[in-house]
Amino acid sequence: MNNVYKFFLMALLCQPGILSATDFKFNSNGKFKIMQVTDTHIVADSEHSGVTVEMLHQVLDAEQPDLVIFTGDVVTGKPYKAGFDLVIEPVVSRKIPWALVFGNHDNEQDLAYEPMAAFIQSYPYNVGRMTKLKNVTGYGNYILEIKDQSGKKTQAVLYCMDSHAYSTQKPTVDGYGWFAFDQVAWYRQQSEKYTAANQGEPLPALAFFHIPLPEYRAVYTEQGHPMTGSQLENVCSPEINTGMFGAMLEKGDVMGTFVGHDHVNDYIFNCYGIALTYGRFSGSQNTYGDLKNGVRIIELTEGQHGFDTWIRLDDEIVINQVRFPDDVPMKKR
């Protein structure tokens, strides 16, 4: 990292009051735009990381999102702090609020979860909450609220959750981690609270985490499932299903889940009324992946139970633009 950039970043960090409040609101057109960045796999001293950083500069200028959410595997090389400085600069320099959830590779570098979470929490414009909640497993289980245009009433919520890394039951159960039962209970409690405050009507909600739910495998196990996007590898979901999708289905608020993890999948499909969605791989040649890197955009409209989404590849190219649920029907049995 050059000295000019170090000076720029430290100047930002030392400014008072730049940790933005989490009170988002729909704009005067009733819109709120989220950019999902996933699997950047930044390595500070790798020339390939510059490809990702340049892409981020382009798509941020093109889309001008209200919020950026990183869905895991952000930095995958030592030193972690230098890599994070590199990937967050395009967002911070534009003073855009951002949030983050961990992936399975984030703590494999030179920082354990607790110091890594504290380090991330110290950055400007970070609106996430990486602290560990009492009686809830993991780091980074939190909620962001989006209020109406007046900023008074909550109109939508974003659940950000830690999907963990690897199985805690090896060698009996191999593979990737799963949501703990206390996380499912936490989600249910929060959903019920928002629904009660909204006169019994579930608020439109989205959920962001790294590892796809077991239900994402429906694309493979059920032939002919309607979908939009690329499906080029097997779904690497956990072997154990603790019921997060079932809880979301029952509570009726979550319209879509947004994950990463599988670098050459970027599809969206309708599973019983919930959009199970991949972000677009945002990394480069620091890891595997044959898709041109980019980001997923999600745009909410105030008062609507649905959303528009598309993939932005650079400052000119947009693909796979759909409106959910209108353009993504459920499979007919």
C-alpha positions in Angstrom: 0.0 0.0 0.0 1.5 3.4 -1.0 2.0 6.2 1.5 -0.6 8.5 -0.2 -3.3 5.9 0.3 -2.3 5.2 3.9 -2.6 8.9 4.6 -6.0 9.1 2.9 -7.4 6.2 4.9 -6.0 7.4 8.3 -7.5 10.9 7.6 -10.9 9.3 7.1 -10.6 7.1 10.2 -9.7 10.1 12.4 -12.7 12.3 11.3 -15.3 12.6 14.1 -18.8 11.4 13.6 -18.3 9.6 10.3 -19.7 6.3 11.5 -23.1 6.6 9.8 -26.3 6.0 11.6 -28.3 3.0 10.6 -31.4 5.0 9.9 -31.9 4.5 6.1 -34.9 5.8 4.3 -36.5 5.4 0.9 -35.7 8.3 -1.4 -38.2 10.8 -2.8 -39.0 8.3 -5.6 -39.8 5.6 -3.1 -36.6 3.6 -3.9 -33.7 2.1 -2.0 -30.8 0.5 -3.8 -28.5 -2.1 -2.3 -25.3 -3.4 -3.9 -24.2 -6.9 -2.9 -20.5 -7.6 -3.2 -19.4 -11.1 -2.6 -16.3 -13.3 -2.6 -13.8 -10.6 -3.4 -10.9 -12.8 -2.1 -8.6 -9.9 -1.8 -4.8 -10.5 -1.3 -3.1 -7.2 -0.6 0.2 -8.0 -2.5 -1.5 -9.7 -5.5 -1.9 -7.8 -8.8 -5.2 -9.6 -9.4 -6.8 -7.7 -6.5 -6.5 -4.6 -8.5 -9.0 -6.0 -11.0 -11.6 -6.3 -8.3 -10.9 -2.8 -6.9 -11.2 -1.2 -10.4 -14.5 -3.0 -11.0 -15.8 -1.7 -7.7 -14.9 1.9 -8.7 -16.8 1.5 -12.0 -19.9 -0.1 -10.6 -20.2 2.3 -7.7 -20.1 5.2 -10.0 -22.6 3.6 -12.4 -25.1 2.6 -9.7 -24.6 5.0 -6.8 -26.2 2.6 -4.2 -27.6 3.6 -0.9 -25.9 0.7 0.8 -23.2 -1.8 0.0 -23.3 -5.3 1.7 -20.3 -7.6 1.5 -21.4 -11.2 1.8 -18.2 -12.9 2.9 -14.8 -14.1 1.9 -13.7 -10.5 1.6 -10.0 -10.9 2.3 -8.2 -14.3 1.8 -4.5 -13.4 2.2 -2.2 -12.0 4.9 -2.0 -9.4 6.2 -5.8 -9.1 6.6 -5.8 -5.4 7.5 -3.8 -4.4 4.3 -6.2 -6.4 2.2 -9.3 -4.9 3.8 -7.9 -1.4 3.4 -7.6 -2.1 -0.3 -11.1 -3.4 -0.9 -13.0 -1.0 1.2 -11.4 2.2 -0.2 -13.7 2.5 -3.2 -16.8 2.5 -0.9 -15.3 4.7 1.9 -13.9 7.3 -0.5 -17.5 7.8 -1.8 -18.9 8.0 1.7 -21.3 5.2 1.0 -22.7 3.2 4.0 -21.7 -0.4 4.0 -22.1 -3.6 6.0 -20.5 -7.0 6.1 -21.1 -10.6 7.0 -18.3 -13.2 7.3 -17.6 -16.1 5.0 -15.9 -19.4 5.6 -12.4 -18.0 4.6 -12.3 -14.7 6.4 -10.8 -16.0 9.7 -8.2 -18.2 8.0 -5.7 -15.4 7.7 -3.9 -13.6 10.6 -6.9 -12.4 12.6 -9.3 -14.5 14.7 -13.0 -13.5 14.6 -13.0 -11.2 17.6 -10.1 -8.9 16.7 -11.2 -9.0 13.0 -14.7 -8.0 14.0 -13.4 -5.1 16.1 -11.1 -4.0 13.3 -13.9 -3.9 10.8 -16.2 -2.2 13.2 -13.8 0.7 13.5 -14.0 1.7 9.8 -15.9 4.8 8.6 -19.4 4.4 7.2 -19.8 0.9 8.5 -23.4 0.5 9.6 -23.1 -3.2 10.4 -22.8 -4.6 13.9 -20.0 -7.2 14.1 -20.2 -7.7 17.8 -21.4 -10.9 19.3 -25.0 -10.9 20.6 -25.8 -12.5 23.9 -27.1 -16.1 23.5 -26.7 -15.9 19.7 -24.0 -17.9 17.9 -21.6 -16.1 15.6 -20.3 -12.6 14.9 -22.4 -10.3 12.8 -26.0 -11.1 13.4 -27.8 -7.8 13.1 -30.7 -5.9 11.4 -30.7 -2.7 9.3 -34.0 -0.8 9.1 -35.2 1.2 6.1 -37.7 3.9 7.0 -40.3 5.7 4.9 -39.5 8.9 3.1 -40.1 11.0 6.2 -37.7 8.8 8.2 -40.3 8.1 10.8 -41.7 4.6 10.2 -39.8 1.4 9.4 -40.9 0.1 6.1 -38.4 -2.7 5.4 -35.7 -4.6 7.2 -32.5 -6.3 6.2 -31.3 -9.4 8.2 -27.6 -9.8 8.1 -26.4 -13.2 9.6 -23.3 -15.2 10.2 -23.6 -18.5 8.3 -20.3 -19.7 9.9 -17.6 -21.7 8.1 -17.3 -25.4 8.5 -19.1 -28.3 10.2 -18.6 -28.4 13.9 -19.5 -32.1 14.0 -16.6 -33.6 12.1 -15.8 -36.3 11.3 -19.4 -37.4 11.6 -20.7 -34.6 9.4 -18.3 -33.1 6.9 -18.7 -29.9 4.8 -19.8 -26.4 5.6 -21.4 -24.7 8.6 -25.1 -24.2 9.3 -27.2 -21.7 11.2 -27.4 -22.6 14.9 -30.8 -23.1 16.5 -30.4 -20.0 18.5 -29.9 -18.0 15.3 -33.1 -19.3 13.9 -34.8 -18.4 17.2 -33.3 -14.9 17.1 -34.6 -14.4 13.6 -38.1 -15.6 14.6 -38.2 -13.3 17.6 -37.1 -10.2 15.6 -39.5 -11.0 12.8 -42.4 -11.3 15.2 -41.4 -8.0 16.8 -41.5 -6.1 13.5 -44.8 -7.7 12.5 -46.4 -6.9 15.8 -45.3 -3.2 15.4 -46.8 -3.2 11.9 -50.3 -4.1 13.1 -49.7 -7.8 12.4 -48.5 -7.4 8.8 -45.0 -8.7 8.0 -42.6 -6.0 6.8 -40.9 -6.6 3.5 -37.5 -8.1 4.4 -34.3 -9.4 2.8 -31.6 -11.6 4.3 -27.9 -11.6 3.6 -25.3 -14.3 4.5 -22.5 -16.3 2.8 -23.3 -20.0 2.6 -26.4 -21.0 0.6 -29.2 -22.8 2.5 -29.9 -26.4 1.7 -33.0 -25.3 -0.1 -30.8 -23.9 -2.9 -30.2 -27.4 -3.9 -33.7 -27.6 -5.3 -32.4 -26.3 -8.6 -30.4 -29.5 -8.9 -32.8 -32.0 -7.4 -35.9 -30.8 -9.2 -35.5 -30.7 -13.0 -37.1 -27.7 -14.8 -37.1 -25.3 -11.8 -37.5 -21.8 -13.3 -34.5 -19.7 -12.7 -32.5 -16.7 -14.1 -28.8 -16.6 -14.3 -25.7 -18.9 -14.4 -25.7 -22.4 -12.7 -22.3 -23.8 -13.3 -21.4 -25.7 -10.1 -23.0 -27.8 -7.4 -24.5 -26.0 -4.5 -22.1 -26.1 -1.6 -24.6 -25.8 1.2 -24.4 -27.5 4.6 -25.4 -31.1 5.1 -27.5 -30.2 8.2 -30.7 -28.2 7.8 -31.7 -26.4 11.0 -34.9 -24.8 9.6 -33.9 -21.2 8.8 -35.8 -21.3 5.4 -38.8 -22.9 7.1 -38.8 -20.1 9.7 -38.7 -17.5 7.0 -41.5 -19.1 5.1 -43.7 -19.3 8.2 -43.0 -15.7 9.3 -43.8 -14.4 5.8 -41.5 -11.3 5.8 -38.3 -12.4 3.9 -38.8 -11.9 0.2 -35.3 -13.1 -0.8 -32.0 -14.4 0.5 -28.7 -13.3 -0.9 -25.5 -15.4 -0.6 -22.1 -16.0 -2.3 -19.7 -18.9 -1.7 -20.2 -20.7 -5.0 -18.3 -18.5 -7.5 -19.8 -19.6 -10.8 -23.5 -19.5 -9.7 -25.3 -16.2 -9.9 -28.9 -17.3 -10.4 -32.2 -16.4 -8.7 -35.1 -18.8 -8.4 -38.5 -18.8 -6.6 -38.8 -21.3 -3.8 -42.3 -21.2 -2.4 -42.4 -17.5 -2.7 -38.9 -16.7 -1.4 -36.2 -15.7 -3.9 -33.2 -17.8 -3.3 -30.5 -15.7 -4.9 -26.7 -15.7 -5.5 -24.7 -12.5 -5.8 -22.3 -12.2 -8.7 -18.8 -13.3 -8.0 -16.8 -10.0 -7.3 -13.3 -11.4 -7.1 -10.6 -12.1 -9.7 -7.8 -14.7 -10.3 -6.9 -14.9 -6.6 -9.4 -17.8 -6.6 -11.4 -19.9 -9.0 -14.2 -18.6 -11.2 -14.9 -18.4 -14.9 -17.5 -15.6 -14.8 -16.6 -12.0 -15.4 -16.6 -10.3 -12.0 -19.3 -7.9 -11.0 -22.0 -7.2 -8.3 -25.7 -7.8 -7.8 -28.0 -4.9 -7.4 -31.3 -5.1 -5.4 -33.7 -2.2 -5.6 -36.7 -2.0 -3.1 -39.8 0.1 -3.7 -41.5 1.5 -0.6 -44.7 -0.3 0.2 -44.2 -3.2 -2.2 -43.6 -6.8 -1.3 -41.1 -7.5 -4.1 -37.9 -6.1 -5.6 -36.0 -5.5 -8.8 -32.6 -7.1 -9.2 -29.9 -7.2 -11.8 -26.2 -7.9 -12.2 -23.8 -5.1 -13.0 -20.5 -6.1 -14.6 -18.8 -2.7 -15.1 -19.8 0.9 -15.9 -21.7 -0.2 -19.1 -22.9 -3.8 -18.9 -26.1 -4.9 -17.0 -27.5 -8.4 -17.3 -30.2 -10.7 -15.9 -32.6 -7.9 -14.9 -35.8 -9.2 -13.3 -38.6 -8.2 -11.0 -39.4 -10.6 -8.2 -41.8 -12.2 -8.0 -43.4 -11.2 -11.4 -40.5 -12.4 -13.6 -39.4 -15.4 -11.5 -42.4 -17.8 -11.2 -42.5 -20.8 -8.9 -42.2 -24.2 -10.4 -45.5 -25.7 -11.5 -46.0 -29.2 -10.1 
